[in-house]
Amino acid sequence: MSQIFFNAVLSKKKKLIFIVLILLPLYIYSLDYTIAPNTYSIQSGDFDNDGDDDIVVGHINPGTISFITNNGDGLFNLIDTLSLTGIAECYFLKNLDDNPAKDAAIHTRNDITRFVTIIYNGEYQSPYSYNLNINNPIPAMNCGDFDGDSDYDLVFSSWGSGYDNLWGVMYNLGNREFSDPEWFECPSQAGNAGFYELECRDLDNNGFDDIIAYTNLETYIYYSDGYFFELDSLNCYAPNGGLVSEDYDNDSDYDIIITHWPGGTQSHFLIYENLGDQQYDLHDVTYDNLWGQPISVEINGDGLDDIVNVGNINGIGIFYNIGNMQFDEAVYEPVVSYGENYFRSSFSDFDDNGTQDVAIIRYGIEENNLTILYNDGDGNFYEEPVSVENSQIQITKYHLTNFPNPFNPAVAGAGRSPGTTISYDLPVNIVNPVIEIFNIKEEKVRELPIVTPSPAHTLSVTWDGTDQYRNQVASGVYFYKLNVNGKSESVRKCLLLK
């Protein structure tokens, strides 16, 4: 593992943009922000661990990363711009170490080789860089737990005109170290058969994430058993399409949707319903207005993930999930165009009203190149935060703790039940407080309703180490969050050992 530290360098132009943002009021009720030009990638998540989703934007020519923090009310402030080598494409925000704050995984390069550069826990000026030992283009990257150790491993592809079609894996060794990359040939070396989308899901429910790899010629699945990958395919020819994977029918396994919008013919959703045992039922559905990269996001609060396209021609197109693996024809929310070349987007609940908002970057323009639109919960998007909490109740200390830590759910201590006791302080008149338990992959495993003290005093709730279905969870690191009025207010870590 190699570690390279980069110094942050702000050009005069970027300094001016930064100063303008500082001099203007921080709470600008506008949908548009101006950040550094040549925006190329965007991801959102809580990288400073304050309970609010922030934004990371990658730029090219030159390669820079902008860190934009949520002020707590769905409005944003540029806090840092980091110069990297050659290119800076942020592929995802995930917890890659044991800190609950999201880490930014970025593709960078120099004249000799390519890197995965990771900004851990908002440590903007101290990135780690891991050498991919290759100088081919890296069009796709993602992460999953392929070896079952509760740490995210990295998977990436490498292909381009004149290059071999390759894909590779780096295993997370903990302590911010990764194994050297292992490279493999893609199943086909045809010119358009390189992997340019990768999804990581545990498709067969064996405790190990699998890899779904999309090409113009086929969509492949690499099933992991913790030691090896077994290759399979969906027998799917869908050029000019895209890939998403979620549990679209709420049956506790991940389904796969391939979109296909061939020029001059009708567009399709190729919906692969997961039947278990690595078997799928194909639903081939024709749509009139399918375009752009699909995004899987729950828009209208019905508990079913929808399919969304965001583009600078039609705006936001939403294919609502109506259940039973069926989606309605798209409805559209317009987005004003400023002459940009294209949009790219990321969805998060920026204003803490329980619905997914959207952040959009505009490539090809230098002003108003970051747009935030706020979802009212019915799929209508507005230029101002919707139902932002005014924080009428000021809570500065929750004293959120658990004991014992580490704990064994099978062992009871003196005077208490097996598990760990989570203690908390809350004032009176709090609405719907709840403790939520998440695993290291950010999947919610349990929700523990709690009581509001009256009068205020310390109370506690016990987690017995089981999930929502009362099944014992695996040993490992877990995070417990205190949610107040629908907003995450405090996060702590515990360790379950059997």
PyMOL commands that set and color helices and strands:
alter all, ss='L'
color gray80, all
select helices_A, chain A and resi 12-23
alter helices_A, ss='H'
color red, helices_A
select strands_A, chain A and resi 32-33+39-45+54-59+64-70+76-83+89-94+103-109+114-119+128-131+140-144+153-158+166-170+172-174+177-178+182-185+197-201+210-214+219-224+229-233+241-246+255-260+267-276+279-287+295-297+306-311+315-319+321-323+326-327+331-333+342-348+357-363+370-375+381-382+401-403+420-425+434-439+444-449+458-463+476-484+487-496
alter strands_A, ss='S'
color yellow, strands_A
deselect
rebuild
show_as cartoon
